[in-house]
Amino acid sequence: RIRINDPVLPKFNTDVDIKVHLKLTVDGEGNVVSAVCIKSKSTTTDQGIINEVIRQVTRQVKYKKDPEGKSAYCYLMVKVNAL
């Protein structure tokens, strides 16, 4: 699936750059219906940051529609920059 946009994240109070790897479930309309953190690839264990990234991704990110209306799994790496 082709991602149409990237999430716009709020500023997080962090001293280091963070990468949050997510497995997304995308419905036939291109909406992200769920997101799960892949902890083994992510560079933070701060559940507050992870939860906020997931919340923003599910609200903002859109994919192109599937012509057959099928759901799909997609992977997304979100980078959170240090202040």
FENNOR-V448269 format. One record per backbone hydrogen bond with DSSP energy under -1.0 kcal/mol. NH is the residue of the N-H (numbers start at 1). CO is the residue of the C=O. E is the energy in kcal/mol with one decimal. If there is no record, write none. Layout:
# FENNOR-V448269
nh	co	e
NH	CO	E
NH	CO	E
This chain:
# FENNOR-V448269
nh	co	e
4	62	-3.0
5	62	-1.1
14	12	-1.6
18	80	-3.0
20	78	-2.9
22	76	-3.0
23	36	-2.7
24	74	-3.7
25	34	-2.6
26	72	-3.3
27	31	-2.5
30	27	-1.8
33	25	-2.9
34	25	-1.2
36	23	-2.0
38	21	-3.1
39	37	-1.1
41	38	-1.3
42	38	-1.5
43	19	-2.6
50	46	-2.2
51	47	-2.7
52	48	-1.9
53	49	-2.5
54	50	-2.5
55	51	-2.4
56	52	-2.5
57	53	-2.6
58	54	-2.6
59	55	-1.5
60	56	-2.4
61	57	-1.9
63	30	-2.7
64	2	-2.5
66	28	-2.3
69	66	-1.7
72	26	-2.6
74	24	-2.2
76	22	-2.2
78	20	-2.9
80	18	-3.3
83	14	-2.0
